[in-house]
């Protein structure tokens, strides 16, 4: 080996030794010990017996209650929670891995958003997972995410609620702080493929009828049109999608909603199997609120009535006690007025400029 290579190898070894000495000295002075430890190693096996999840922040509390394999949002009168969001929360908690200790000084907790939520102005979020008899399966204060360059694993600061020691952890937990954000994503799902007719009744206006003759036929506007106007096929066809995967933003019990439902727009979707589903839509402070009811369609065949009655009973059982807040653009697609369903009028022709006296008009 050449002298230059010996010198390079010696310098590399010296650098490694210096690095190891510096790391040992840092650990002795600070008490730092590298970790790769799951914060809740037993939670994956215990998640199936979780019965309650509490999320507390300065904004309030969210309580999720497990009922069998389902979850309910307690603050929303036990309305069903989104199972995917609950599953993601439990998986996120299970995956949290402690990387290294940070401050144990309570005066510095706020800088990491790890102050307890009962303190004024606190930004920490306390999450507790409880099992039978309120046994604590997991409890953690979630702080701010760590800003890191690159595309590596996500990290955040955490603290056990009964300890001052804080930690940098690998992982991310989406603990939404508002009860509506935990609701299931849809109010109802009535597939467009099942719809044969839609009747729209705005208060004080003539009813609108959109219908088709068979499942493979296009919808047509069956309401008389003003002279010289034609229906806009895309707008007409969109109406039948109104209750398909109807997105949900919030939910209330009827006593929480102050409004005159006699002024609501009624939209009835008749299906090919003899069912009639009616959505009453009432705008309150610019937000559409919807109530759902079902019945056997008036023109249902005798062979359809028994099955349609059973289906209507199930829909009423699931929806009669709720008022749904939905996005305005969604409500707009199935509560149009007649002009919304027509092609626009052609723009009026621009008047020709007046000719100067004595000038003959052009060809």
LINHUVEN-V710432 format. One record per helix or strand of 3 or more residues. SS is the DSSP state (hx for helix, st for strand). FROM is the first residue (numbers start at 1). TO is the last residue. If there is no record, write none. Layout:
{{SS/FROM/TO} {SS/FROM/TO}}
This chain:
{{hx/3/30} {hx/43/49} {st/52/57} {st/60/67} {st/70/73} {hx/74/76} {st/79/81} {hx/83/95} {st/97/101} {hx/106/108} {hx/110/112} {st/125/130} {hx/132/134} {st/136/145} {st/155/159} {st/166/170} {hx/179/182} {hx/192/194} {st/195/201} {st/208/211} {hx/233/239} {st/250/252} {hx/254/256} {hx/261/263} {st/265/271} {st/275/284} {st/287/296} {hx/305/319} {st/323/326} {hx/328/334} {hx/338/341}}
